[in-house]
Amino acid sequence: MKISVEISMYPLSETYKPLIKAFIERLKTYKEVVVEVNNMSTQIFGDYSTVFDILKKEIKEEFHKGDKIIYVMKLINTNLQKS
């Protein structure tokens, strides 16, 4: 099943921009999904299991760094990619 995820990352740190940029750049390394970025959020398009495996790994990695981070996600069970 194809899904679309809109995710926003809110590090509770004064140096939040590098943390967000690094997270997005890691997401972009996965060739199995499409990652699109705008000023408000990041969209991830791909297979349900693949997308969640990637998010599970990358979010866990961020949480283990010790910074407090809020993630907000919206999900839909279809591919809404515009391209």
Backbone as JSON, one array per atom type, in Angstrom:
{
  "sequence": "MKISVEISMYPLSETYKPLIKAFIERLKTYKEVVVEVNNMSTQIFGDYSTVFDILKKEIKEEFHKGDKIIYVMKLINTNLQKS",
  "N": [[0.85, -1.18, 0.0], [0.58, 2.18, -0.84], [1.59, 5.21, 0.73], [1.32, 8.58, 2.02], [3.15, 10.83, 3.93], [3.19, 13.58, 6.0], [5.49, 15.33, 7.76], [6.64, 17.13, 10.55], [9.32, 18.46, 12.34], [10.23, 19.46, 15.53], [12.69, 20.48, 17.27], [13.49, 21.04, 20.65], [15.41, 23.15, 21.16], [17.85, 25.74, 21.08], [19.49, 25.71, 18.93], [18.14, 24.67, 16.62], [17.86, 24.57, 13.78], [20.13, 23.27, 12.38], [19.71, 20.64, 13.3], [17.22, 19.92, 12.21], [17.76, 20.18, 9.46], [19.74, 18.18, 9.13], [18.27, 15.87, 9.75], [16.41, 15.84, 7.63], [18.17, 15.6, 5.45], [19.18, 13.03, 5.93], [16.83, 11.54, 5.53], [16.54, 11.92, 2.8], [18.48, 10.26, 1.75], [17.48, 7.76, 1.36], [16.62, 5.74, -1.2], [14.31, 4.39, -1.73], [12.07, 5.83, -1.17], [10.27, 8.89, -1.82], [11.17, 12.16, -1.09], [9.99, 15.28, -0.29], [10.41, 18.71, 0.32], [9.26, 21.59, 2.01], [8.75, 24.94, 3.27], [7.26, 24.55, 5.59], [6.99, 21.83, 6.26], [7.94, 18.38, 5.77], [7.43, 16.06, 3.2], [6.87, 12.62, 2.72], [6.84, 9.96, 0.5], [5.8, 6.73, -0.35], [6.03, 3.12, -0.03], [4.05, 1.7, 2.53], [5.22, 0.03, 4.65], [7.95, 0.44, 4.2], [8.25, 3.24, 4.48], [7.53, 3.56, 7.19], [9.47, 1.95, 8.42], [11.78, 3.4, 7.86], [11.19, 5.89, 9.12], [10.91, 5.01, 11.76], [13.54, 4.16, 12.34], [15.06, 6.55, 11.92], [13.85, 8.49, 13.59], [14.17, 7.27, 16.07], [16.97, 7.34, 16.22], [17.38, 10.11, 16.48], [16.07, 10.57, 18.95], [17.74, 9.15, 20.67], [19.93, 10.78, 20.81], [19.47, 12.54, 22.8], [18.37, 15.1, 22.83], [15.4, 17.0, 23.35], [12.63, 16.5, 21.36], [9.9, 17.24, 19.29], [7.68, 15.58, 17.16], [5.39, 15.95, 14.56], [2.95, 14.38, 12.72], [1.1, 13.72, 9.73], [-0.91, 11.4, 8.07], [-1.84, 9.61, 5.11], [-3.57, 7.13, 3.28], [-2.68, 6.86, 0.55], [-0.87, 7.82, -2.43], [0.05, 11.04, -2.62], [1.8, 12.5, -4.06], [2.85, 15.19, -6.05], [4.42, 15.31, -8.33]],
  "CA": [[0.0, 0.0, 0.0], [1.31, 3.45, -0.9], [1.14, 6.23, 1.68], [1.95, 9.89, 2.06], [3.33, 11.3, 5.29], [3.68, 14.93, 6.2], [6.12, 15.31, 9.07], [7.32, 18.34, 11.01], [10.21, 18.19, 13.47], [10.4, 20.64, 16.37], [13.64, 20.29, 18.36], [13.37, 22.03, 21.72], [16.8, 23.58, 21.29], [18.1, 27.02, 20.4], [20.19, 25.39, 17.68], [17.22, 23.72, 15.99], [17.97, 24.49, 12.32], [21.01, 22.18, 11.92], [19.1, 19.35, 13.62], [16.17, 19.68, 11.22], [18.41, 19.96, 8.15], [20.4, 16.87, 9.15], [17.22, 14.85, 9.69], [15.89, 15.83, 6.26], [19.21, 15.06, 4.57], [19.2, 11.58, 6.1], [15.66, 10.98, 4.85], [16.77, 11.98, 1.36], [19.42, 9.22, 1.32], [16.75, 6.53, 1.08], [16.15, 5.75, -2.6], [13.03, 3.68, -1.8], [10.99, 6.78, -0.93], [10.43, 10.24, -2.37], [11.11, 13.16, -0.02], [9.81, 16.65, -0.77], [10.54, 19.64, 1.45], [8.85, 22.99, 1.85], [9.07, 25.74, 4.46], [6.46, 24.18, 6.75], [7.06, 20.42, 6.6], [8.57, 17.46, 4.82], [6.53, 15.0, 2.78], [7.52, 11.36, 2.36], [5.92, 9.15, -0.29], [6.34, 5.41, -0.62], [5.35, 1.95, 0.5], [3.73, 1.82, 3.96], [6.22, -0.6, 5.52], [9.24, 1.09, 3.98], [8.21, 4.58, 5.09], [7.54, 3.45, 8.65], [10.77, 1.43, 8.84], [12.72, 4.54, 7.79], [10.86, 6.84, 10.19], [11.22, 4.37, 13.04], [15.0, 4.2, 12.5], [15.59, 7.92, 11.99], [13.33, 9.16, 14.79], [14.84, 6.65, 17.22], [18.33, 7.87, 16.26], [17.3, 11.47, 17.04], [15.72, 10.49, 20.37], [18.9, 8.66, 21.41], [20.91, 11.86, 20.96], [19.2, 13.17, 24.09], [17.64, 16.35, 22.72], [13.94, 16.88, 23.36], [12.14, 16.79, 20.02], [8.49, 16.94, 19.0], [7.36, 15.26, 15.77], [3.97, 15.99, 14.23], [2.79, 13.71, 11.43], [-0.21, 13.44, 9.14], [-0.78, 10.24, 7.19], [-2.97, 9.25, 4.28], [-3.31, 5.85, 2.64], [-2.55, 7.0, -0.91], [0.27, 8.63, -2.82], [-0.37, 12.39, -3.0], [2.94, 13.18, -4.69], [2.4, 16.03, -7.16], [5.26, 15.13, -9.51]],
  "C": [[0.89, 1.24, 0.0], [0.72, 4.42, 0.1], [1.88, 7.53, 1.44], [2.0, 10.32, 3.51], [3.83, 12.73, 5.24], [4.22, 14.98, 7.62], [6.8, 16.65, 9.33], [8.1, 17.97, 12.26], [10.43, 19.49, 14.22], [11.38, 20.33, 17.51], [13.48, 21.41, 19.39], [14.78, 22.48, 22.12], [16.97, 24.91, 20.56], [18.81, 26.82, 19.07], [19.38, 24.36, 16.89], [17.44, 23.55, 14.49], [18.91, 23.38, 11.85], [20.43, 20.8, 12.2], [18.05, 18.97, 12.59], [16.8, 19.37, 9.85], [19.08, 18.6, 8.08], [19.39, 15.74, 9.05], [16.68, 14.72, 8.27], [16.92, 15.23, 5.3], [19.33, 13.55, 4.71], [18.01, 10.92, 5.43], [15.88, 10.91, 3.34], [17.74, 10.91, 0.86], [18.73, 7.92, 0.97], [16.13, 6.6, -0.32], [14.77, 5.1, -2.75], [11.82, 4.59, -1.61], [11.31, 8.1, -1.63], [10.24, 11.22, -1.21], [11.02, 14.53, -0.67], [9.76, 17.57, 0.45], [9.98, 20.99, 1.07], [9.15, 23.72, 3.16], [8.36, 25.27, 5.72], [6.64, 22.72, 7.2], [7.82, 19.66, 5.53], [7.55, 16.39, 4.48], [7.36, 13.79, 2.35], [6.48, 10.49, 1.67], [6.57, 7.8, -0.54], [5.47, 4.31, -0.06], [5.2, 2.08, 2.02], [4.85, 1.29, 4.85], [7.57, 0.08, 5.4], [9.29, 2.45, 4.66], [8.3, 4.47, 6.61], [8.84, 2.86, 9.17], [11.8, 2.56, 8.87], [12.45, 5.52, 8.94], [11.2, 6.27, 11.56], [12.72, 4.47, 13.33], [15.49, 5.62, 12.74], [15.1, 8.68, 13.22], [14.0, 8.58, 16.04], [16.26, 7.19, 17.35], [18.34, 9.28, 16.87], [16.99, 11.42, 18.54], [16.91, 10.04, 21.21], [19.98, 9.72, 21.6], [20.67, 12.65, 22.24], [18.46, 14.5, 24.03], [16.13, 16.07, 22.8], [13.43, 17.34, 22.01], [10.67, 16.39, 19.93], [8.38, 16.64, 17.51], [5.85, 15.32, 15.62], [3.83, 15.39, 12.84], [1.32, 13.63, 11.04], [0.02, 12.34, 8.12], [-2.04, 10.08, 6.35], [-2.6, 7.99, 3.5], [-3.39, 5.92, 1.12], [-1.31, 7.84, -1.19], [-0.23, 9.98, -3.34], [0.74, 13.19, -3.67], [2.46, 13.92, -5.93], [3.19, 15.78, -8.43], [4.86, 13.91, -10.3]]
}
